[in-house]
Amino acid sequence: MSDLNEHEPSPPGEPQTQCRDMSGRRLGGYQLLRRLGQGAMAEVYLAEQSSLKRLVAIKILKPDLAHDETYRKRLQREAEAAASLIHANIVQIHEVGCFEDVDFIAQEYVEGQNLRQWIAGNPKPDLPHALSIIRQVAAALNKAAEHNIVHRDIKPENILVTNSGEVKVADFGLARLPRHYDGVDLTQVGITLGTPLYMSPEQVEGKTLDPRSDIYSFGVTCYQMFAGRPPFGGQTSLSVAVQHLKKDPPPLQEFRDDLPSELCRIVHRMLAKNPKDRYQSSRQLLKDLRKLQTEELGDSWPENLPGWTASGLESMPHEPVRATQRIQALMDTAEMPASRDYKRAALPVALLLATSVGALIAWPFTTQEPLIDKSQIARDAGPPVEREKTVLLQWIAATKSDTENAWLALIKYYPQKKNYVRRAYQQLARLYLREGDDVRALEICHYLATFDPDDKELQVFGLAGECIALARLKRTDEFKALYKSLKPNLGSLKDEQLSNELSAITKRSKRERKS
């Protein structure tokens, strides 16, 4: 899992200062454990606060900037901005200090991913997860606006997603504070003020900013989350900036025709060129988001929405008999909708069962006797998976337990919810790969590769999973043939873990050929 406090490298064209690694040193009451990353202005370390025995992130001003009063004030300013905002969706500041001429900020350590990384691993995110992210960031921006603070650098890298689905806004280094904080103008520090891809038109023009500028930048981020790309791009910062001023973004539904039209309207309103045409406050945005949630998903905001991180592919001990018992128990206990959609959704489940035992198991609607002992089912399978009132609640239950039974239950109970079914099958594929159940993984990934002829990303995901399963099963000739057909389309593979495992397999294969 990536560390959320890791900073991005300096932008192209800016010198990357090489700093001495301070890992192992003490900094006042903090023991520096390891360097997480660095940006143009500071380095970030994972540290332990000795007095409270807790992990924190320490941001340290780079040595070549430490004697520049402007940079020191900027570090102080960031600490003041964030420390004044006590909110669950804002990274909290513990301390700002100077120890042996080293200026630092001690802040909350958040483990997980930044939003850019999350988007890369979750192409075409579903509505529940996306709405949860948008809502939490909007709540953070609302809190900042209440304190008359404008972040000025809202972008995916500054939005952190924890393992449990909490979302936190970080890095208030460019924040505009109320005048009573100081009278020093820190806008000409030598580091780009904001990031061109996400700048509001008024920010590009150097005008006075208010919270509506952050709403625009967040709109760009939301657009990217759904479309897989920002609304504007170009070879230079100037070309991007001009588009923010003059060009309307392509309609979001051109990239995601499955999205509710109301959601697209919300994102495009955030992206209005004139601040008067945007949401005038994050509170207004939250109101529309809540209405959308109710209309589309039929319930209020969930307290928890697990399943934020794609399951890993690390091999784990595999017990095929036990796994077969779990599937059979689920088929025996769950109520089966008899719709035509369900029959389509249930097909790969039947294939999985057939593969598991080496013979074709009858269609789930039949009364054929199960191939395993009922007493073993009752002892090993766990409690039946109940049908929840809405597909969102079913998804929450499935992501919380992340078991085979839970994902199959979602597929059976809500076959008409195609996006949820698609993602449930992907989670099953990840689960089987993680547990080393390569036979089942092969079957379900083959199904995913043919699930929707128009969904290129899903096809590539399925083919990649098939390749991994074939390689593990040592079906070398089949792997080579399938990988050859997949290779030209690897650029469409958005799942980082599948991509990494495929890369490792091909490298290992090359080494074996050479030896």
Secondary structure, 3 states (H helix, E strand, C coil): CCECCCCCCCCCCCCCCCCCCCCCCEECCEEEEEEEEECCCEEEEEEEECCCCEEEEEEEECHHHCCCHHHHHHHHHHHHHHHCCCCCCECCEEEEEEECCEEEEEEECCEEEEHHHHHHHCCCCCHHHHHHHHHHHHHHHHHHHHCCCECCCCCHHHEEEECCCCEEECCCCCCECCCCCCCCCCCCCCCCCCCHHHCCHHHHCCCCCCHHHHHHHHHHHHHHHHHCCCCCCCCCHHHHHHHHHHCCCCCHHHCCCCCCHHHHHHHHHHCCCCHHHCCCCHHHHHHHHHHHHHHHHCCCCCCCCCCCCCCCCCCCCCCHHHHHHHHHHHHHHCCCCCCHHHHHHHHHHHHHHHHHHCCCCCCCCCCCCCCCCHHHHHHHCCCCCCCCCCHHHHHHHHHHHCCHHHHHHHHHHCCCCHHHHHHHHHHHHHHHHHCCCHHHHHHHHHHHHCCCCCCHHHHHHHHHHHHHHHHHCCCHHHHHHHHHHHHHHHHHCCCHHHHHHHHHHHHHHHHHHHC
